[in-house]
């Protein structure tokens, strides 16, 4: 035995052991490694396991360095961390792959879009909605009003048109609303009360995730009903309140206490809440006050705020809208106000916007719908004054504009054209040029900072304000944004609040590493040659002539066939191993920048010729584990290193397909691959990936009794991997039958009824006839052989 010191701890170990083995065995440090396998001799290819040794100038790979007497080792010094970070950045500089699809990366809520697309295509609505609600508890709402940032980023746009992600989310959610809705498993009540000020999307979402974790969230809402801008800012024809109410009730039924018509600063203060025993407060007030146009006489009768107008319509207190209506603005609120005015009886609606149609921030689909319904768009025009007669507005003075240089938003700045003034006669003016929060009850609290934009100042990543225990998120922090942004903030704030309540401190969210092919070059159609063209399925809509008769929902849902077919349009850009990838985990831990060393890189076409194994060499890091497992453990050597230097690649020799070699199709190479280069070709149409439950079992193909692990999503959605390497008799290895022999359970080929051979052919028979055939056969054997 030798004595040494590791990370300041005195250690005794066998001289036959490596530093890595000692650290792992004695739980000193989980040194990272991608190439090490305890069943194989050290290979030392990844150089990620390096450690620092006192008295030595260089670093040592711990997987191949034996311990020695008197060694003083540091496994996580700053020098070691820098080396590992550089090592990982060199590895991923030639890792031409996507961890997740670009759709998910664009989603503020980080919803696993590829995962639920796959589940919908397999008819697994219950599982799809459970997956969506891991990050987004209001899919019926978002499936109707989301601005579809995911679809803008969908890689199918390089081929034809984006997948109908939002339509499919709505489809799954609507299916879930038929009968009993899916419910999460709620942890035991811990008695801790959390106050939430504001019952909009951010507040409701925070309440949901806190309730699931066993907390007692209490929502205080100033208006008569929960929903915030979802209820009071989005018209019925886009979001039926019956749908909204059902989704809200689903959340509050989990144990959320609700107090409506209770306003911060009027009915209670922040101090009151803490005095009542609340451990934390989440401020989610939204941004529900319309910004002024800053033109003369805009306070005159007949001039309305867009958000206030929509709120009045919902509360049935709106004025009698007739004649000609001018709506000022280019966002979704302006479009909603314009379309609502038509439904209330306006003869004509003109939307005035100071830029062009291309710069409008409103959702393109909403703009198209407004045009279809007859809203007239007047671009490059801005109001300058409201003309008044007898105390009421009469017309609007306007000025023509032209586009100049881009402003801070990236859009070209509108510039006045001198001498272009004109008058726009109208009966009503609706101003919808922006919104801001109402900070009554907050601005008087000197411990909570407010920005110059009249929003609450909260720390990025933790959502905490300068007042201990007070957190804030959603539009009250960011200014007016999309519902999905507020939902994302509510979920992350709930996690931060939970951490604060448990420990008294908060931790910023760690930026997850995401390998992206877009980091290497601008993607084009040529980069995805295997994605065939297919037409996007559109949802049916109410005819235009019927829409304006009331507030019935305009967009309808996919039927079953359209949903299945549309889900199959997903190009599955994300990695098959994206949920269980050690390379990604290490890159996240060490804050890796993929673009640091990006230059020349290798590109390959995924090889799917083997009936069970897919090889995507774009992800290979040449760790050698598959090569050495195949050669040293299985004595097959179907895989090897081909070429030299930068062009080195793992594949069969002589350009053969894997199944054309001496490969025994055991698939053990899949289990040892740390990056998803080698994965199973799943027998179902889609492969997720999904988080799966692990179930220990025994293979029943022969009498050896090999241990296996079933990775299961549902009873008919599973696959097989090796069990623990310590588990006898097979120690993690499997044969082709043990690993892939289950597929007849899933592909429909499993024999489920008895069959008897008649006239040389196997035909289905009843169980009685089958048992009779067995009996007769047994009798013949006895007669023939005794």
N, C-alpha and C positions, 0 to 999 in steps of 0.2 A: 504494500500500500504506500501511496505517496501523500504528502501534505502540501496543500496549495491554498491560495486565497483567490476567491472569485467575488467581485463586487463587494469587497470588504468583509466577506464571510469566510471563516476558516473551514476548509473542506478536506476530507480524507477520501481517496478514491483509488481504484485499481489502476496501475500504470498501463493496462491494456485498453483502457477507455479513452475516448476522445473528449475534448472539452465540451462538445455539443452533447454527447451522451451523458456526461456528468451533470451538466446544467439541467437537462430535461429530467433525468432520473431523480435528482435531488430537489427538483422544483425551485431552482435558483433563478432561472430565466428561460423563457420560451424563445430562444434565439431563432430568428426567422431563417427559413431555407426553402428553396424551391426544387433543388436537385437531390437532396438527401432522402434515402429510403433505408430504414433499419434492416431490411432484408438483403441489401446490396452493399458491396464495398463502396467507400466514399468515391464520388465522381468529381466533386469540386468544380462544377461548371458554372454555377450561378454566382459564386463569390459573395453571396448575400449574408452568409453566416460569420463574416469576419469579426474578430475580436482584437482588442489591444492588449499587449503583453509588456509589463514593466521592463524597461531596459532595452527594448527593441524598437527600432525606427519604423518597421513595417507592420502591417496587420496580418493576422493569421486566419486561414479558414478553419473554423472550429470543428467542422465535420471530419477533417482528416488530420488534425493536430492532436497527438496524444498528450495527456496530462503528464507533468513532470514535477519532481520535488522542488518546492520553493517557488513555483510559478505564482506571479501576482497578475491576475487577469481582470480586465474591465470589459464587460460585454455590451455596455450602452453608453460609452463616453461620447462626447461631442464629435470627436474624430471618427469614431465608429459609425455614428448616425449619419455623418456627412458622406462617408464612404458607401454606406448602404443606399442612401438616397441617390447618389450618383450612379451606382450600380443599377438600380431600378430604372432610372431615367435612360440609361443606355439600353436596357432591355426593351422598354416600351417605345423607344425611338424606331424600332423595327417591328412593332406589334400592331400590324395594320388590321385593326378590328374594333368593333363597337361593343362596349360593355352593355349598353342599353340602346334601344332605338332612339332616334332623334325626336320622336314624338314624346317620349317620356321625359327627355331632357328639357323639352319646352314647356312641359306641364308644371305650373307653379306648385301644384299639390303633390307632384312626384308619383302620380298614379301609375301602377304597373299595367300600361295599356296593352302591350304585347301579350301579357299573361291573360288578361280577361278577354282579349280578342280570341285567343286559342280556346278558352273555356266556352265562349259563346258558340264557336264553330262546332264544338262537340256536344252542344245542347246542355251544358252544365251552368244553368242560370243561377242556381243557388250558390255555387262556388264562385261564379263570376262576380256576383254582387258582394259576396264576402270579401273577395280580393279588392274590389273597388273601395269598399268602406274601410279598409285598412288605412286609407289616406283621405277618403272623401265620403263623409257620411250623408251627403245630400245629392246622390246621383240623378234622381228624377228632376231635381231643380237644374243642376248643371247640364243635364242632357237636353235641356230646353233653352237655357239662356247663356251657356258658356260661349266665349268669343273664339274658341277653337284654336288656341295657340298651337296645340298638338298637331292639328291638321295642316296648319301653315308650314310646319316643320317636317311633315310626313315625307319620307323619301320617295314615295310613289309619285310625287309631283314631277320627278325627273322622267317618269315613264308616261303617265297620263293625268290622273287626278288623285287627290288624297283619299285615303280610306275614310269612310263615314264614321269616324271614331265617336263623335258626339251622338249621332243617331243610334249607334250600337249601345252606348252607355244608357241612353234613355230606354232602349228596347229591353235591356237586362233589368233595369229598375222597374219598368212597367210590368214586366213578367213577375217580378218579386212582389209587386203590390196586389197581385191576384191571390187572394187568400191570406194566410198568415205570412207576414214579412219576416225575412231572416233577422235573427237577433244575435248580438255578440254575447260571448260569455263574460258576465260582469263579476268582478272580484268582490270579495266580502266587504261590506260597509265598514270603513275605517273611522267614521264619525267626524272627519275633518271637513269643515265648511269653507267653500271658496265662493266669493261674491263675483258675479259677472255683470257689469253695467253695459247693457245693450243687448237686445235679442235678435240681432241680425245674423248674417252668415258666420262672422268671426266668433261672436258670443255663443251661438248655438253649437258650433263645432267644438269650441273649447269645453263647453258643458258636456258634450257627448264623450269626448275622450277622458275627461276627468271622472265622469260617472262610471265609465267602463273600468277605470282603475280603482273604484271603490270610494271615491270622494263624494261629497255632498254639494254639488254646484247649485247656486241660487242666482237666478237671472232677475235683474231689475230692468224693466222696459218702460220707456216714457209714453209710448203709444198704446192704444187699446189691445193690440195683438202682436204676437211675436212675428219676426220675419225681416224687419228692417226694410231696406230698399228692395228686397225680394218681394215683399208684399206691397209696399207703398210707392215703389218706383218702377216696377215692371208690370205692364198691363196684363189683364186677364187673357187676352188672345195669344200672348207668348207664354205665360205661366199661369195656368188655372189654379185658383186658390185652393181648390179641393185637393190638388196634388201637393201643394205647399203645406197645407194643414196636415195632411197624412204623414208627410216626412217629418214635420216638426213634432207631431204627437209621438211618432216612433222614437224620437230623441228624448222628449220629456218623460215618456213612460219608463225610461230606464232609471228614474229616480231624480229628475231635475225639478227643483222647486222654482216656481215662476210667480213674479209679482209684476203686473202690468200697471200702466198709468202711474209709475213712480219715477220721478225725474231727479237726477243728480243735481244738487245745488238748490233744489226747491223742496223736495220731500225728504232728502237725506244727504249726508255729506260722507266723504271718505272716512273721516274720523268716526262717524257713527257706525260704519261697518266694522271697523277694527274693534270698537268698543263692544259690539255685539258678539265678538268672538271669532270673526272670520280670520283665517290664517293668511289669506292673500286676496288681492282684488285684481281682476282683469278688466281693463277699460276698453270697451269695444263699441264706441259711440257712433262709428260710421261717419259719413260726410253727407248730411242731408239738408244743408242750406244752400240755396242757389246763389251763385256769385252775381253781382250786379253788372249790367252792361257798361256802366259809367258813361251814360249819355244823359243829356238834359231831359227832364220831365219823365224819367222812367218810373217814378212813383205814381204816375197818374192812373186813374181808374181804367181798367181794360188792359193793363200791362201785367202779365202774370209771370211768376217764376216757374220754370219747367218742372222742377222737383215738387214744388208745392202744388202745382196743377195736377200732376199725376197722383199725389197723395189725396187731394180732394176728390178725384174720380173714384179712388178706392173706398173712401169714406162717405161717398155719395153726398158731398157738399160742394161739388164743382158748379161754376156758373153755367148759364145756358149759352153754349157755344153755337153761334150762327154766323153766316156771312163768310167773309174772307179772313183767314188767320195767317199771320206771319210768324214763323218760328225761327229764332236766331240761334245758330249753333250747328255743329256738324257731328256731334257724338251720339251715342245710343239714346241718351235722354231726349235730345232734340228729335230724333227719328220717332221715338215712342210718343212724344207729345204731338207730333204731326199726324201720325196714324190714328192716335186716340181722338184728335180733333175731328177727323173725318167721320169716325164712328159716332161721335156726339152730334153730328148734324152740320158741320161746317160745309159750306158750298165749295170753297176752294182753300187749299193750304199751300203756302209758299214757304220753302225752307231757304233761309238766307245764310250763306256761308262765305267767309272771307277768303278762303283758298279754293282750290279746285276739287273735283270729286276724288282725285287720286290721293289727296291729303286728308280726306275725312277720317276721323278716328273711329267712326261707327263701324260695326260689323258689316262686311260686304253683303251678307245675306239679308240683313235688315234694310240696307239701302235699296237693294233690288226690290224687296217686298214693298217698300214705300213708293218706289217709282211705279210698280205694277198697280198699286192702289190709287194712283193719281196725284201723289204729292209732287208739286213742281219745285225743281231745284234751281236756285239762282246763285251761281257761284261767283267768286271774286267780287263780293259786295259786302259792305259792313254798315251798320246803323251809325248815325251821328247825332240824331235828335228825335224825340217823340213830339209830334205836333199835337197840341191839345185844343179842344173846343168845349166850352162849358164844363170844364173840370175833367173831361174824359178824353182819352187819346182819340185822335182822328186819323192820323197817318204816321208813316215813319220816313224820316229823311235818311237817305242812304248815299254811299259814295262807292264808286267803282275802285277796284284794287288790281294790282299786278304783283306777281311773285318776284321777290328779290333773292338775296343770299339766304342760305339755311340758318335757322336760329338754333337755340340749345336743344330743341326737340329733334333736330335733324330735318325738319320740314322747312321748305323755303318760306321766308318771312313775307307776309302780305304788305305791300307798300301802296299808299294812297296815290290815286291818279288825280292830280289837281284839275279842277273844273269839271269833274264828272258827276256832280251831285244830281240826285233825282229823288222824287217822292213816290213812296209806295203806299197807296191807299189801302186801308184794312179796317176790320172791326175788332180784332184782338191781336195782341202781340204777346208771344210767349218767349221768354228769355231762357235759353238753355246752353249757356256758354261755359259752365263749370260749376263745381260744388266745393264746399268746405265744411269742416265739422262745426258743431255747436259745442263750445267748450265751457258752457256755464257749469260751475261747480268744480271745474278743473283749473281754470285760469286764476282762480283765487287761492289756489294751493301753491304756495311759494316753493314747495319741495318738488313739484313736478314742472319740468321745463317745457315751454311751448316754443315752436319754431316761428320764423317770420311768415310762414305759410299758414299759420294758425292750426298747426297739427301738433300732436304730442311727440316729444322727443323720447324715443325708446331705443335701447341699445340693439344693434343688429345681431341676430343670432340668439339673443336671450330674451328680448322683448321687455326687459326691466327698465323702469323709469328711475329717476334719482331718488324717489321715495322708496325705502325698503318695503318689500312685499307687494308693491303695486306694479303691475305689468300692463302693457297696452299693445294692441295690434289691429290690423285691418285698415280701413280707410282713414280712421282717426289718426293714424301714424303716417301712412303713405300718401294721403290725399285720395281722391276718388279713383278707384281701380276696378277690376273685374271681381265678380263674386268668387271665382275660384282662387283669386289672390287672398281674399279675406278668409276663405275656408282654410287655405294653407297656413295663414298666420295663426288662426285659431288652434289648429292642431299642434303646431310647433310651440306656441305659447303655453298650451296645456302641459307639454312635456317639461318646459322650463319651470313652470309653476310647481309641478310635482317634485322636481329636483330641489327647488328652493324650500318647499315645505319639509322635505325629508332631511335636508342637510344644512339649510340656512344659507347656502350659496347657490349660484347659478353657473353653468358652464356653457360657453358658446357652442353652437352646433359645428361639428367637424365637416369640412368640405369633403364629400365623397369623391374619390378619384374615378374618372370616367374616361376610358380609352375611346377615342373617336377617330374614325377614318377621315373625318373632315379636318382633323389636325394635320394630316399629311398633304392634302391637296383638296381643291374644290371638286366635290363629287359631280359626276356627269352620268348620263344614261349608260355610257360604256362601262361604268364601274359595277353595274348591276344587270348583267346580260341575261341572267336566269329568271328575272322578273318579267313575266309576260304581260302584255297589255290586257286590261279588262275594264269594262265600263263601270263607273261608280253608280251605285243604286241610290236613287233619290227617294225621299219620303213623299207620299201623297200630300197634297195641300188643298185646302178649301178653295173653291173657285173664287176669283177676285170679286165677282158680282155678289157673292154671298157674304164675303168677309165684312163688308161695310154695314151690314144690317145689324151687327151686334158685336159682342166681345168673345165669341166662341173661338176656341184654339184653332189657329190657322194650320200649323204643321201637325200631321198625324204621324203614326209610328210605322216602322218596318213591320211587314208580316214575317212569319217564321222563315220562309224560304229566302227572302231578301236579306234578312239578318245573317243567316248561315252563309250565304254566298258572299255578302259584303265582308264578313269577318275573315273569309278565306283570301281576300285581296291583300291582307296584311303581309308584307314582305319579310316579316320576322328578322328585322335588322339586328336585334339584340343578341347577345351571346347565349348559347345553350347552357353555359355554366355561369351565367351572370349573377346568380344568387349565391353561389358557393365557389368563389374564385379566390385562391390565396394570393395570387398576383395582385388583384385589385385591392384586397385587404391590406397588403403590405404597402402598396402605393398610397393608399389613404393614410395609413399610420405615419409614413415618412414624408407626407406632403409633396408628392412627386409631381413635376411639371413635364408632361409628355412632349411638349414642343421644344424643350431645352436643347436636345441634340438631334431633332428631326432633320434629315437631309435625304439622302438616297434610301430607298426602302424596297423590300421585296413584296411582290403581289402574286397570289396564287388563286386558282379556282378550286373551290372545295371539291374533294373527291368523294362521291357517294356511290361508287361502283360496288363496294362490298355490301352484301345484303343486311349486315347488322351494324357496321361501323362507318361513321363519317369522319373524314380527315380534313380539317381546315388548317392548312400549313401557315396561313397568315398569322395564326395565334401562337405558333410554336416558338419556344425560347431556347430550344436545343439543350434542355436540362438532362436529356439522356435516360430518364427513368423508364420510358416505354421500351427503348432499345435494350437496356440492360435487363429489364424484367423478362422480356421475350427471350433474350439470349441466355442469361445466367440462371433464371429460375425455371423457365419452361423448356429450355434447350431447343428452341425453335429458330430464333433469329430471323423472323420474317421482316423486321424493320431494321434499318441501319442509317448511318449518316452518309449522305450523298453530297458530292461537291466539297469544296474547301472554302475557308475564310468566310466572307460575308454572305456567300451564296450557299452555305451549308444548309441542308434541309433533311429532315427525318422522313424517310419514305422507303418503300421496297426498292430493291435494286433493279436496274434494267428497265425502268419506267413501267414496271408491271403493276397491275391492280393488286391490291392486298390479297384478295381472294384467289388470285392466280399464283400466289407463292405457296410456301408450305405452312402458311397461317392456319392454325387449328380453330380459329374463330372463338377463342375463349373469352376475349374482351377484357382480359386483365390489364391491358394497356390503357383502357378507359379509366379504370380506378386509380391508376398512379399518375395520370396526366394532371398537372396543377393549373392548367390554363384553358381547358375546353377545346384544345386542338383535336383530341380524340373523344368523340361522344357517340352514344348509341343512336342509331337510326330508329326512332320510336315507331311502333306499329300503328299508332293513331295518327290522324291527319295533321295534328299540330303537337308540338312538344313543349309549349310554354315558353320558358321554364317556369315552374311553380315551386313554392315551398311545399315539401312533401313530408308526411309522417314516416318515421322509420320503424318498421316492424320486424323483429327477429324471427326467423323461421328456419326450417330444414328442407333442403331439396329432396324431392321424393322420386327422382328419376332412377336412382339405383340404390344399392344397399349401403353405400359408403356413409351416407348421412351428412353430407357437407352442409355447413351453416351458411345461410344467406341472409341478406337484409332486403326486405321489400320496401321500396319507396312508394308510398300510396297517397293519392289524392282522394279517390273514391274507390268503391269496390271494383269498378271497371276501368280505372285509370291508375296504373302502377307500372313499375319496372323493377328489375332485380340488380343489386350490386353485391359485392363481396362483403362478408361479415368482418368483424374485427381481425386484424392480423395475428392477434394472440389466441384466436379461437380455433381449437382443434376440431376435426382432423385436417381441414383444408387451409387453415391459417390465412383466410381472406381470398385465396385463389378459387376460381371456378372454371368449369369446363363449358363448352358451348351449350350443352343441355341445361346446366344449372343457371346460366346467365340469360340465355335467350329462349329457352324452351317454354317459357310462359306465354309466348305471343299468341298461341292459339286460343288463349282465354279472351283475347281482346279483338282479334281480327275476324271473328265469326266462324272460324274453321273447327272449333272444338265440337266433338261429337257429344250431343246431349241426350240422344235417344238410342235405344238398343238397335243393333243392326245384325242381320243374319244373312249369310251367303246363300243365294238361291240362283241356280243356273249360272254360277260363276260370278254373280254380281252381288255386292252388299246392298241390302234394302232395309229400310226402317220397318220395325215390327213392334208389337205391343210388348210390355214387360212380361206378360204371361207367356207369349210365344217365345220370347228370349229365354226365359227360365226353362221352358220345355226343351228348347234346343240344347241348353247346357246339360240338362238331365240326360237327354238322349246321347249326347257326345260322351258324357262320363260313362254311361252304360256300355258304349262301344269300346271305350278304352279298357274297361274291366274285362269285357269279353275277349278282346284281342290280346291283352297283356297280363290279365290276372290281377 
